[in-house]
Amino acid sequence: MDNKKFTFVNRIIAAVILAASSLVYLLTIEPTASFWDCGEFIASSYKLEVGHPPGNPVFQLFARFFSMFASPENAAMAVNAMSALCSAFTIFFLYLSIVHIARRIVRPAADGTYSVASAIAVFGAGAVGAMAYCFSDTFWFSAVEAEVYAMSSLFTAMVFWAMLKWYEQADTPYSSRWIVLICFLMGLSIGVHLLNLLTIPALVFLYIYRKRDRITFWQGVKYLVVSAVLVAVILYGIVPLLPKLAAYFDLLFVNVFSLPFNTGAIFFMVVLLALCFWGLFRTFRQGKAVVNLVLMCFTTITIGFSLFSIVIIRSSANTPTNEYQPDNPFTLIRYLAREQYGSQPLIYGQYFGAPVGDYKVDRYYTPLGDKYIKTDAPAEPQYVSEGKMLFPRMWSWEDRHVNVYLAYMGDRGKTIPGAKYKKPTFTDNLGFFFDYQMNWMYWRYFMWNFAGRQNDLHGQLPGDPYSGNWESGIGFIDKARLGDQSEGPAYIVDSKAKNHYYMLPLLLGIVGLLYQFYKDRRGCWVTFLLFFMTGIAIVLYLNQPPLQVRERDYAYAGSFYAFSIWIGLGVLALYSLFNRWVKHRREISAVAAVALSSSVPVIMGCENWDDHDRSNRRTAVEMAANLLESVGPDGILITHGDNDTFPLWYAQEVEEIRNDVRIVNTSLLGTDWYIDQMRSKINNSSAIKLTTPRKEYLYGTNDAVYVEDLVDGPVSATDVIRMFNHPDLKVDLTSGKPIGCIISREIIVPVNKENCLKYGIVDEKYADLIEDSIVLKIPSNENILTKQDLIIIDLLSNYNWDRPIHVLNLSGDLKLGLRSYLEYNGFTHKLVPIKSNTSYYEDGFADPDNLYHLVMDVYKWDALKADYFVDYMNLSTFSGMLPQRQMFAKVANELIEAGQDERAEEVLDKAMESVPVSNYPLDLIYLETINDLSVVDMIAAYLKIGAYEKGEKLANDFCLEMLESVKLFGKNIAGRTSMENMETVRSYYFSVLDLLYTAGRDEAATRLEDEFKAVLESLIGSPLAMS
């Protein structure tokens, strides 16, 4: 097969792989917004708004282009389809890259031709490796949702492929154009995600290997240092310094020349690009090829990076989603640096209990009026030298993290004067690094993709045998690691996310690695650098604390990409092995090697399809619509986190569902830019009136607010805010920064009764219960409030009861005593001037007629009962954050107390229909949510209204599921018995029995009691007396 024919066939196969992977991803994309950041990405792209730091303008531009061809309700599908196509092209370029690398091993004949056998082996290597990655767990997950990782992977694949193309053509004229293209792609990729920069070391060695026949060990070390310097030049040079230079030009133009904001930044960019083009022209004329190439690379990176100007342009337009409000170059610097997320030590720094020696207060420029002013940034603690250590991995001071660190340390450690906790030994520090950060947060994900996965439950810490482990499907290996899990709740032991690959991808990849090392050590080193830099190097850089809020495997997709190259090369290893047995019919060896290796992507595809198919999942948007419909016209909805906010933003911005509702996210309410947005009208939502001046809530100002009992008795909210803003009532922090204070623990908010009735905040039938004022009481143990609390008080000080205020759930931070005045309102709680005893378990005041209307007429339940894979995110959301069954049970009980038994039964029946057991198990003990208690409440409600058959059936089904939990948690799993889970199961089980006995359903109760006894006896191996 000559080179021309080889190239033709290669392109045909590449096109087929592109079409096949496109089909796979397009068939399994989610038709609307997903949880986590997807809703925000779609909303910010659809109208070119400003998303969370550090921004992704390139992603937004492409997503905007795709969404232009879709109606609002299909815009999310269009952006998801963009991710699918980006992922398919990633597979396309992976195939071409593997073929290139394989051709370095399987050399053509002297005349440049390939035998049919060699061509089959090379094409098969590319196809098997590419399709294995296509069906891999992590990559497929990102491929079907509107996240940046699909496009980021495409840039990585294109850059690596482009460097391989340069390698092929390095001796031809104009080959340097590939280098220029790579730099342009890298500049663009910064506007998607910074992960692409980690390919630079691999690219450097490809360049060096092409230019030099031999390099010594120390030369290799030198080139490693050079590659690290190149990464640093872009990451710590171009990315932060260009905006910083633009910012100081802007400072000159605004504060000295009195020109508008951003004038100096525009001038700087024009001059910079003009100088670049002049330099290119001059060096070209002078024949300075190397200098010209370097300048061309810098220029193309700068042009790509310059798309971040879109962020400033759109932020200046005050778009509804305008996170961090980077409408000027100084704010853009902090936006790109992700300052709101904080930082962690890397090489040398503090341990988690290090005493603070002093505080450092930096200054920064921010717009105020028509000038830039310099103000204090948040005080940064400076830790004593005794509290610092090399390579600090145990550094986070949060209590939940500290508890984990202490478990790793035991009684070991060094006592540091003034420190609450001992300083960990370097051995314990490394123990945490290897066990948690490396094993749990990287190698576990690696094994998910190439050995198999136990389930999709969120694995919090190593040592938990039930959630998120890797599991191969090889019985004796899995049993030795995780114990006997042949019986148990389906969502743990028989989840659709239980994917067994029998270690075949892993083994084939290891064979490919060894074979490449044996045949092409230079190529193996390049592949390893790509594997290391996009995997283990990220682990070192992130320095993650324990108890992450979600699985983080998406960050290491590039590393799994590199390993898939080795999976492909494993085909060549088998081909070489088979050639030893079939010496004269190499075509048979090639076909056999490809056919045998093809079982790897086939198994991965078959195993992964059911849990990666999101084609019928619409839960996030339906949830958002229901939450918004809970709120009255022009209302305020207070939320607390990402997953209860981003879907709302999507629903309002894209599908224009109830965009008269003002979302107030408490996790963002401590930032100056978000408070500024609260004061403006957004879409159809009226502005929130606040009186605190901007200088009192600027970044770094009043992040903590002292509570001082300066006044006896209650004080009006208006006076509290007025005195807070008084310059003479400031308290100095340890750092020396003055902050305002709250002068009383009792805050009065007067009530406008007429408006309460007029605007539907309170129904007419409850008019007699309205109080003249509400009194918020700050608990005696709360001596410091946050800026968020301050703004809530300010909101209430200007509140005229002319728009409803709703709180999404009670798990957020409500330190101001608001719970005493919240009405249970289905998915939300509404602030009303009627005092009640509201808590996480007690409804407090409620209107049963309104609740019935919401549940039966307003809320939609189609998505929850659809036929789709209920992953962990949906399972935990609708049993924990927004517990559906709890709401139905509460509404039913309110109706029962109101004497409306018939309506209560309708609500309970609606619950069974809308939250089907087939999707959401009755027993979710292991997730530690309120779901199981809610099921008990539903059983009690059925029995209370005399619907005995329905109550018995629900009790029976619930108890049968709990018995499955007993079978699992009662076993000795990985050297432990889950006594806590067992005790919880026993508690709920006997609560159900008590309900049945009380209702006179003795036969059913006795039968269930006997079944429980039989299961326990089978576990302990002896008769058991029940008490």
ABEGO torsion letter per residue (X at the ends): XBAAAAAAAAAAAAAAAAAAAAAAAAAABBABBBBEAAAAAAAAAAAGBBBBOAEBAAAAAAAAAAAAABBAAAAAAAAAAAAAAAAAAAAAAAAAAAAAAAAAABBBBAAGBBBAAAAAAAAAAAAAAAAAAAABAAAAAAAABBBAAAAAAAAAAAAAAAAAAAAAAAABBGAAAAAAAAAAAAAAAAAABAAAAAAAAAAAAAAAAAABABBBAAAAAAAAAAAAAAAAAAAABAAAAAAAAAAAAAAAAAAAAGBBBGAAAAAAAAAAAAAAAAAAAAAAAAGBAAAAAAAAAAAAAAAAAAAAAAAAAAAAAGBABBBGGBABAAAAAAAAAGAAAEBBBAABEBBAABBBABBBBBBBBBBBEABBBBBBBBBBBBBBAAABBBGBABABABAAAAAAAAAAAEABEBBBBGBABBBBBAAAAAAAAAAAAAAAAAAAAAAAAAAEBABABBBABBGBAABGBBBAGBAAAAAAAAEBAABEBAAAAABAABBBAGGAAAAAAAAAAAAAAAABAAAAAAAAAAAAAABAAAAAAAGBBBGBABBAAAAAAAAAAAAAAAAAAAAAAAAAAAAAABAABAAAAAAAAAAAAAAAAAAAAAAAAAAABAAABAAAAAAAAAAAAABBBGBBBBBABAAAAAAAAAAAAAAGBGAABBBBBAAAAABAAAAAAAABBBEABBBBBBABBAAAABBGBGABBBBBBABBEBBBAAAAAAAAABAABBBBBAAGBBBBBBABABBBBBBBAAAAAAAGABBAAAAAABBABBBBBBBAABABBBAAAAAAAAAAAABAGABBBBBABAABBBAAGAAAABBBAEABBBBBABBBBBBAABAEBBBAAAAAAAAAAABBAAAAABBBBBBAAAAAAAAAABBAAAAAAAAAAAAAAAGBAAAAAAAAAAAAAABBAAABBABAAAAGBAAAAAAAAAAAAAAAAGBAAAAAAAAAAAAAAAAAAAAAAABBBGGBBBAAAAAAAAAAAAAAAAAAAAAGBAAAAAAAAAAAAAAAAAAAGBBBBBX
